[in-house]
């Protein structure tokens, strides 16, 4: 997306290992931010902070656990605000 001209891209993940790996892998790309955060509580971001949200598997992953519907609801509430 950065190569296509998009700027100020924020990626979050619950895993610090993933965050560190992505920061290293894409250290040459300006405009990318990687933050360790739980998608079910993105309260550090103000409502309306993003123009768009792209999910690549997080919702699927949340739905696989016993409390999947509750976790998915929390995530989608955070995304929608």
Jmol script that loads the backbone (N, CA, C; Angstrom):
load data "model"
ATOM      1  N   UNK A   1       0.825  -1.190   0.000  1.00  0.00           N
ATOM      2  CA  UNK A   1       0.000   0.000   0.000  1.00  0.00           C
ATOM      3  C   UNK A   1       0.870   1.255   0.000  1.00  0.00           C
ATOM      4  N   UNK A   2       1.962   1.229   0.741  1.00  0.00           N
ATOM      5  CA  UNK A   2       2.872   2.368   0.753  1.00  0.00           C
ATOM      6  C   UNK A   2       3.434   2.596  -0.651  1.00  0.00           C
ATOM      7  N   UNK A   3       3.765   1.521  -1.338  1.00  0.00           N
ATOM      8  CA  UNK A   3       4.303   1.645  -2.697  1.00  0.00           C
ATOM      9  C   UNK A   3       3.277   2.234  -3.669  1.00  0.00           C
ATOM     10  N   UNK A   4       1.996   2.117  -3.333  1.00  0.00           N
ATOM     11  CA  UNK A   4       0.932   2.677  -4.164  1.00  0.00           C
ATOM     12  C   UNK A   4       0.531   4.092  -3.738  1.00  0.00           C
ATOM     13  N   UNK A   5       1.260   4.657  -2.772  1.00  0.00           N
ATOM     14  CA  UNK A   5       1.028   6.046  -2.388  1.00  0.00           C
ATOM     15  C   UNK A   5       0.247   6.276  -1.115  1.00  0.00           C
ATOM     16  N   UNK A   6      -0.208   5.205  -0.478  1.00  0.00           N
ATOM     17  CA  UNK A   6      -0.914   5.383   0.788  1.00  0.00           C
ATOM     18  C   UNK A   6       0.088   5.765   1.868  1.00  0.00           C
ATOM     19  N   UNK A   7      -0.332   6.652   2.762  1.00  0.00           N
ATOM     20  CA  UNK A   7       0.551   7.137   3.816  1.00  0.00           C
ATOM     21  C   UNK A   7      -0.074   6.889   5.177  1.00  0.00           C
ATOM     22  N   UNK A   8       0.750   6.921   6.192  1.00  0.00           N
ATOM     23  CA  UNK A   8       0.284   6.789   7.571  1.00  0.00           C
ATOM     24  C   UNK A   8      -0.544   5.521   7.775  1.00  0.00           C
ATOM     25  N   UNK A   9       0.080   4.390   7.552  1.00  0.00           N
ATOM     26  CA  UNK A   9      -0.559   3.088   7.707  1.00  0.00           C
ATOM     27  C   UNK A   9      -0.197   2.530   9.081  1.00  0.00           C
ATOM     28  N   UNK A  10      -1.213   2.170   9.849  1.00  0.00           N
ATOM     29  CA  UNK A  10      -1.025   1.647  11.197  1.00  0.00           C
ATOM     30  C   UNK A  10      -1.420   0.181  11.204  1.00  0.00           C
ATOM     31  N   UNK A  11      -0.517  -0.662  11.665  1.00  0.00           N
ATOM     32  CA  UNK A  11      -0.794  -2.092  11.815  1.00  0.00           C
ATOM     33  C   UNK A  11      -0.703  -2.436  13.290  1.00  0.00           C
ATOM     34  N   UNK A  12      -1.680  -3.207  13.766  1.00  0.00           N
ATOM     35  CA  UNK A  12      -1.628  -3.646  15.157  1.00  0.00           C
ATOM     36  C   UNK A  12      -1.656  -5.167  15.210  1.00  0.00           C
ATOM     37  N   UNK A  13      -1.061  -5.691  16.262  1.00  0.00           N
ATOM     38  CA  UNK A  13      -1.067  -7.126  16.510  1.00  0.00           C
ATOM     39  C   UNK A  13      -0.907  -7.341  17.998  1.00  0.00           C
ATOM     40  N   UNK A  14      -1.460  -8.414  18.477  1.00  0.00           N
ATOM     41  CA  UNK A  14      -1.358  -8.764  19.895  1.00  0.00           C
ATOM     42  C   UNK A  14       0.032  -9.295  20.246  1.00  0.00           C
ATOM     43  N   UNK A  15       0.751  -9.776  19.241  1.00  0.00           N
ATOM     44  CA  UNK A  15       2.048 -10.402  19.454  1.00  0.00           C
ATOM     45  C   UNK A  15       3.197  -9.416  19.261  1.00  0.00           C
ATOM     46  N   UNK A  16       3.999  -9.236  20.299  1.00  0.00           N
ATOM     47  CA  UNK A  16       5.178  -8.377  20.176  1.00  0.00           C
ATOM     48  C   UNK A  16       6.197  -8.988  19.214  1.00  0.00           C
ATOM     49  N   UNK A  17       6.216 -10.315  19.097  1.00  0.00           N
ATOM     50  CA  UNK A  17       7.117 -10.988  18.156  1.00  0.00           C
ATOM     51  C   UNK A  17       6.768 -10.586  16.721  1.00  0.00           C
ATOM     52  N   UNK A  18       5.485 -10.581  16.403  1.00  0.00           N
ATOM     53  CA  UNK A  18       5.041 -10.177  15.071  1.00  0.00           C
ATOM     54  C   UNK A  18       5.367  -8.710  14.827  1.00  0.00           C
ATOM     55  N   UNK A  19       5.091  -7.867  15.783  1.00  0.00           N
ATOM     56  CA  UNK A  19       5.370  -6.437  15.636  1.00  0.00           C
ATOM     57  C   UNK A  19       6.852  -6.207  15.365  1.00  0.00           C
ATOM     58  N   UNK A  20       7.712  -6.816  16.144  1.00  0.00           N
ATOM     59  CA  UNK A  20       9.157  -6.655  15.956  1.00  0.00           C
ATOM     60  C   UNK A  20       9.608  -7.180  14.602  1.00  0.00           C
ATOM     61  N   UNK A  21       9.077  -8.316  14.182  1.00  0.00           N
ATOM     62  CA  UNK A  21       9.444  -8.891  12.887  1.00  0.00           C
ATOM     63  C   UNK A  21       9.038  -7.969  11.739  1.00  0.00           C
ATOM     64  N   UNK A  22       7.836  -7.405  11.816  1.00  0.00           N
ATOM     65  CA  UNK A  22       7.373  -6.523  10.752  1.00  0.00           C
ATOM     66  C   UNK A  22       8.144  -5.203  10.742  1.00  0.00           C
ATOM     67  N   UNK A  23       8.473  -4.679  11.918  1.00  0.00           N
ATOM     68  CA  UNK A  23       9.278  -3.457  11.982  1.00  0.00           C
ATOM     69  C   UNK A  23      10.633  -3.676  11.333  1.00  0.00           C
ATOM     70  N   UNK A  24      11.226  -4.835  11.563  1.00  0.00           N
ATOM     71  CA  UNK A  24      12.523  -5.159  10.962  1.00  0.00           C
ATOM     72  C   UNK A  24      12.384  -5.368   9.456  1.00  0.00           C
ATOM     73  N   UNK A  25      11.403  -6.147   9.065  1.00  0.00           N
ATOM     74  CA  UNK A  25      11.217  -6.478   7.656  1.00  0.00           C
ATOM     75  C   UNK A  25      10.956  -5.246   6.795  1.00  0.00           C
ATOM     76  N   UNK A  26      10.185  -4.307   7.319  1.00  0.00           N
ATOM     77  CA  UNK A  26       9.800  -3.132   6.532  1.00  0.00           C
ATOM     78  C   UNK A  26      10.408  -1.837   7.057  1.00  0.00           C
ATOM     79  N   UNK A  27      11.574  -1.930   7.651  1.00  0.00           N
ATOM     80  CA  UNK A  27      12.219  -0.744   8.224  1.00  0.00           C
ATOM     81  C   UNK A  27      12.555   0.312   7.173  1.00  0.00           C
ATOM     82  N   UNK A  28      12.637  -0.092   5.920  1.00  0.00           N
ATOM     83  CA  UNK A  28      12.957   0.855   4.847  1.00  0.00           C
ATOM     84  C   UNK A  28      11.724   1.587   4.312  1.00  0.00           C
ATOM     85  N   UNK A  29      10.547   1.230   4.779  1.00  0.00           N
ATOM     86  CA  UNK A  29       9.305   1.837   4.296  1.00  0.00           C
ATOM     87  C   UNK A  29       8.855   2.933   5.253  1.00  0.00           C
ATOM     88  N   UNK A  30       8.792   4.145   4.751  1.00  0.00           N
ATOM     89  CA  UNK A  30       8.320   5.264   5.561  1.00  0.00           C
ATOM     90  C   UNK A  30       6.788   5.253   5.606  1.00  0.00           C
ATOM     91  N   UNK A  31       6.228   5.716   6.679  1.00  0.00           N
ATOM     92  CA  UNK A  31       4.781   5.821   6.794  1.00  0.00           C
ATOM     93  C   UNK A  31       4.103   4.606   7.384  1.00  0.00           C
ATOM     94  N   UNK A  32       4.876   3.604   7.783  1.00  0.00           N
ATOM     95  CA  UNK A  32       4.305   2.408   8.407  1.00  0.00           C
ATOM     96  C   UNK A  32       4.527   2.465   9.909  1.00  0.00           C
ATOM     97  N   UNK A  33       3.480   2.179  10.664  1.00  0.00           N
ATOM     98  CA  UNK A  33       3.590   2.117  12.120  1.00  0.00           C
ATOM     99  C   UNK A  33       3.093   0.751  12.571  1.00  0.00           C
ATOM    100  N   UNK A  34       3.810   0.147  13.501  1.00  0.00           N
ATOM    101  CA  UNK A  34       3.432  -1.157  14.047  1.00  0.00           C
ATOM    102  C   UNK A  34       3.263  -0.996  15.550  1.00  0.00           C
ATOM    103  N   UNK A  35       2.105  -1.386  16.048  1.00  0.00           N
ATOM    104  CA  UNK A  35       1.777  -1.191  17.459  1.00  0.00           C
ATOM    105  C   UNK A  35       1.250  -2.497  18.049  1.00  0.00           C
ATOM    106  N   UNK A  36       1.796  -2.874  19.205  1.00  0.00           N
ATOM    107  CA  UNK A  36       1.277  -4.040  19.930  1.00  0.00           C
ATOM    108  C   UNK A  36       0.006  -3.595  20.640  1.00  0.00           C
ATOM    109  N   UNK A  37      -1.111  -4.226  20.255  1.00  0.00           N
ATOM    110  CA  UNK A  37      -2.395  -3.824  20.813  1.00  0.00           C
ATOM    111  C   UNK A  37      -3.406  -4.941  20.594  1.00  0.00           C
ATOM    112  N   UNK A  38      -4.380  -4.998  21.467  1.00  0.00           N
ATOM    113  CA  UNK A  38      -5.485  -5.950  21.360  1.00  0.00           C
ATOM    114  C   UNK A  38      -6.606  -5.292  20.562  1.00  0.00           C
ATOM    115  N   UNK A  39      -7.007  -5.908  19.477  1.00  0.00           N
ATOM    116  CA  UNK A  39      -8.032  -5.350  18.597  1.00  0.00           C
ATOM    117  C   UNK A  39      -9.376  -5.178  19.306  1.00  0.00           C
ATOM    118  N   UNK A  40      -9.562  -5.873  20.414  1.00  0.00           N
ATOM    119  CA  UNK A  40     -10.814  -5.753  21.163  1.00  0.00           C
ATOM    120  C   UNK A  40     -10.856  -4.500  22.028  1.00  0.00           C
ATOM    121  N   UNK A  41      -9.709  -3.838  22.186  1.00  0.00           N
ATOM    122  CA  UNK A  41      -9.635  -2.590  22.956  1.00  0.00           C
ATOM    123  C   UNK A  41      -8.598  -1.681  22.311  1.00  0.00           C
ATOM    124  N   UNK A  42      -9.058  -0.844  21.421  1.00  0.00           N
ATOM    125  CA  UNK A  42      -8.169   0.099  20.741  1.00  0.00           C
ATOM    126  C   UNK A  42      -8.397   1.513  21.268  1.00  0.00           C
ATOM    127  N   UNK A  43      -8.684   1.604  22.569  1.00  0.00           N
ATOM    128  CA  UNK A  43      -8.990   2.885  23.202  1.00  0.00           C
ATOM    129  C   UNK A  43      -7.880   3.936  23.094  1.00  0.00           C
ATOM    130  N   UNK A  44      -6.602   3.553  22.887  1.00  0.00           N
ATOM    131  CA  UNK A  44      -5.613   4.605  22.667  1.00  0.00           C
ATOM    132  C   UNK A  44      -5.892   5.458  21.415  1.00  0.00           C
ATOM    133  N   UNK A  45      -6.685   4.932  20.484  1.00  0.00           N
ATOM    134  CA  UNK A  45      -7.061   5.696  19.300  1.00  0.00           C
ATOM    135  C   UNK A  45      -8.395   6.395  19.558  1.00  0.00           C
ATOM    136  N   UNK A  46      -8.479   7.650  19.167  1.00  0.00           N
ATOM    137  CA  UNK A  46      -9.742   8.377  19.271  1.00  0.00           C
ATOM    138  C   UNK A  46     -10.735   7.824  18.253  1.00  0.00           C
ATOM    139  N   UNK A  47     -12.004   7.958  18.526  1.00  0.00           N
ATOM    140  CA  UNK A  47     -13.029   7.569  17.558  1.00  0.00           C
ATOM    141  C   UNK A  47     -12.815   8.354  16.267  1.00  0.00           C
ATOM    142  N   UNK A  48     -13.005   7.682  15.141  1.00  0.00           N
ATOM    143  CA  UNK A  48     -12.850   8.324  13.840  1.00  0.00           C
ATOM    144  C   UNK A  48     -11.411   8.552  13.413  1.00  0.00           C
ATOM    145  N   UNK A  49     -10.469   7.851  14.035  1.00  0.00           N
ATOM    146  CA  UNK A  49      -9.048   8.053  13.730  1.00  0.00           C
ATOM    147  C   UNK A  49      -8.635   7.546  12.352  1.00  0.00           C
ATOM    148  N   UNK A  50      -9.404   6.619  11.780  1.00  0.00           N
ATOM    149  CA  UNK A  50      -8.985   5.973  10.538  1.00  0.00           C
ATOM    150  C   UNK A  50     -10.018   6.156   9.436  1.00  0.00           C
ATOM    151  N   UNK A  51      -9.525   6.264   8.214  1.00  0.00           N
ATOM    152  CA  UNK A  51     -10.408   6.343   7.043  1.00  0.00           C
ATOM    153  C   UNK A  51     -10.907   4.962   6.648  1.00  0.00           C
ATOM    154  N   UNK A  52     -10.107   3.945   6.897  1.00  0.00           N
ATOM    155  CA  UNK A  52     -10.464   2.577   6.519  1.00  0.00           C
ATOM    156  C   UNK A  52      -9.758   1.602   7.449  1.00  0.00           C
ATOM    157  N   UNK A  53     -10.361   0.426   7.591  1.00  0.00           N
ATOM    158  CA  UNK A  53      -9.767  -0.650   8.384  1.00  0.00           C
ATOM    159  C   UNK A  53      -9.782  -1.906   7.523  1.00  0.00           C
ATOM    160  N   UNK A  54      -8.641  -2.554   7.440  1.00  0.00           N
ATOM    161  CA  UNK A  54      -8.517  -3.805   6.686  1.00  0.00           C
ATOM    162  C   UNK A  54      -8.156  -4.906   7.669  1.00  0.00           C
ATOM    163  N   UNK A  55      -8.943  -5.960   7.663  1.00  0.00           N
ATOM    164  CA  UNK A  55      -8.684  -7.108   8.533  1.00  0.00           C
ATOM    165  C   UNK A  55      -8.181  -8.258   7.681  1.00  0.00           C
ATOM    166  N   UNK A  56      -7.076  -8.848   8.096  1.00  0.00           N
ATOM    167  CA  UNK A  56      -6.517  -9.986   7.367  1.00  0.00           C
ATOM    168  C   UNK A  56      -6.457 -11.197   8.296  1.00  0.00           C
ATOM    169  N   UNK A  57      -7.623 -11.717   8.641  1.00  0.00           N
ATOM    170  CA  UNK A  57      -7.667 -12.958   9.406  1.00  0.00           C
ATOM    171  C   UNK A  57      -7.964 -12.830  10.881  1.00  0.00           C
ATOM    172  N   UNK A  58      -7.959 -11.626  11.422  1.00  0.00           N
ATOM    173  CA  UNK A  58      -8.185 -11.468  12.862  1.00  0.00           C
ATOM    174  C   UNK A  58      -9.585 -11.915  13.265  1.00  0.00           C
ATOM    175  N   UNK A  59     -10.583 -11.488  12.524  1.00  0.00           N
ATOM    176  CA  UNK A  59     -11.952 -11.871  12.847  1.00  0.00           C
ATOM    177  C   UNK A  59     -12.122 -13.384  12.782  1.00  0.00           C
ATOM    178  N   UNK A  60     -11.558 -14.012  11.766  1.00  0.00           N
ATOM    179  CA  UNK A  60     -11.613 -15.471  11.662  1.00  0.00           C
ATOM    180  C   UNK A  60     -10.977 -16.124  12.885  1.00  0.00           C
ATOM    181  N   UNK A  61      -9.851 -15.603  13.290  1.00  0.00           N
ATOM    182  CA  UNK A  61      -9.133 -16.158  14.438  1.00  0.00           C
ATOM    183  C   UNK A  61      -9.957 -16.014  15.722  1.00  0.00           C
ATOM    184  N   UNK A  62     -10.557 -14.859  15.909  1.00  0.00           N
ATOM    185  CA  UNK A  62     -11.369 -14.634  17.108  1.00  0.00           C
ATOM    186  C   UNK A  62     -12.576 -15.569  17.157  1.00  0.00           C
ATOM    187  N   UNK A  63     -13.141 -15.860  16.006  1.00  0.00           N
ATOM    188  CA  UNK A  63     -14.338 -16.694  15.956  1.00  0.00           C
ATOM    189  C   UNK A  63     -14.053 -18.163  16.259  1.00  0.00           C
ATOM    190  N   UNK A  64     -12.787 -18.559  16.269  1.00  0.00           N
ATOM    191  CA  UNK A  64     -12.423 -19.966  16.509  1.00  0.00           C
ATOM    192  C   UNK A  64     -12.356 -20.343  17.987  1.00  0.00           C
ATOM    193  N   UNK A  65     -12.446 -19.384  18.868  1.00  0.00           N
ATOM    194  CA  UNK A  65     -12.351 -19.700  20.290  1.00  0.00           C
ATOM    195  C   UNK A  65     -13.752 -19.797  20.901  1.00  0.00           C
ATOM    196  N   UNK A  66     -13.865 -20.394  22.074  1.00  0.00           N
ATOM    197  CA  UNK A  66     -15.183 -20.573  22.700  1.00  0.00           C
ATOM    198  C   UNK A  66     -15.967 -19.272  22.895  1.00  0.00           C
ATOM    199  N   UNK A  67     -15.280 -18.180  23.162  1.00  0.00           N
ATOM    200  CA  UNK A  67     -15.964 -16.889  23.350  1.00  0.00           C
ATOM    201  C   UNK A  67     -15.909 -16.053  22.076  1.00  0.00           C
ATOM    202  N   UNK A  68     -15.940 -16.736  20.942  1.00  0.00           N
ATOM    203  CA  UNK A  68     -15.764 -16.091  19.647  1.00  0.00           C
ATOM    204  C   UNK A  68     -16.738 -14.969  19.344  1.00  0.00           C
ATOM    205  N   UNK A  69     -18.011 -15.190  19.606  1.00  0.00           N
ATOM    206  CA  UNK A  69     -18.999 -14.160  19.278  1.00  0.00           C
ATOM    207  C   UNK A  69     -18.774 -12.904  20.121  1.00  0.00           C
ATOM    208  N   UNK A  70     -18.494 -13.076  21.390  1.00  0.00           N
ATOM    209  CA  UNK A  70     -18.234 -11.920  22.263  1.00  0.00           C
ATOM    210  C   UNK A  70     -16.978 -11.179  21.815  1.00  0.00           C
ATOM    211  N   UNK A  71     -15.907 -11.931  21.504  1.00  0.00           N
ATOM    212  CA  UNK A  71     -14.664 -11.301  21.054  1.00  0.00           C
ATOM    213  C   UNK A  71     -14.845 -10.594  19.713  1.00  0.00           C
ATOM    214  N   UNK A  72     -15.549 -11.223  18.793  1.00  0.00           N
ATOM    215  CA  UNK A  72     -15.798 -10.610  17.482  1.00  0.00           C
ATOM    216  C   UNK A  72     -16.633  -9.344  17.636  1.00  0.00           C
ATOM    217  N   UNK A  73     -17.604  -9.381  18.519  1.00  0.00           N
ATOM    218  CA  UNK A  73     -18.434  -8.192  18.765  1.00  0.00           C
ATOM    219  C   UNK A  73     -17.593  -7.059  19.298  1.00  0.00           C
ATOM    220  N   UNK A  74     -16.700  -7.360  20.241  1.00  0.00           N
ATOM    221  CA  UNK A  74     -15.818  -6.333  20.791  1.00  0.00           C
ATOM    222  C   UNK A  74     -14.944  -5.730  19.701  1.00  0.00           C
ATOM    223  N   UNK A  75     -14.368  -6.584  18.869  1.00  0.00           N
ATOM    224  CA  UNK A  75     -13.518  -6.109  17.778  1.00  0.00           C
ATOM    225  C   UNK A  75     -14.299  -5.212  16.829  1.00  0.00           C
ATOM    226  N   UNK A  76     -15.471  -5.663  16.404  1.00  0.00           N
ATOM    227  CA  UNK A  76     -16.244  -4.914  15.426  1.00  0.00           C
ATOM    228  C   UNK A  76     -16.757  -3.587  16.000  1.00  0.00           C
ATOM    229  N   UNK A  77     -17.044  -3.546  17.286  1.00  0.00           N
ATOM    230  CA  UNK A  77     -17.417  -2.273  17.922  1.00  0.00           C
ATOM    231  C   UNK A  77     -16.252  -1.294  17.883  1.00  0.00           C
ATOM    232  N   UNK A  78     -15.065  -1.799  18.152  1.00  0.00           N
ATOM    233  CA  UNK A  78     -13.873  -0.945  18.113  1.00  0.00           C
ATOM    234  C   UNK A  78     -13.600  -0.450  16.689  1.00  0.00           C
ATOM    235  N   UNK A  79     -13.710  -1.332  15.732  1.00  0.00           N
ATOM    236  CA  UNK A  79     -13.472  -0.959  14.330  1.00  0.00           C
ATOM    237  C   UNK A  79     -14.493   0.080  13.881  1.00  0.00           C
ATOM    238  N   UNK A  80     -15.739  -0.094  14.267  1.00  0.00           N
ATOM    239  CA  UNK A  80     -16.787   0.811  13.789  1.00  0.00           C
ATOM    240  C   UNK A  80     -16.720   2.210  14.396  1.00  0.00           C
ATOM    241  N   UNK A  81     -16.120   2.333  15.564  1.00  0.00           N
ATOM    242  CA  UNK A  81     -16.057   3.672  16.161  1.00  0.00           C
ATOM    243  C   UNK A  81     -14.935   4.473  15.542  1.00  0.00           C
TER     244      UNK A  81
END
end "model"
wireframe off; spacefill off
backbone 0.3
color backbone group
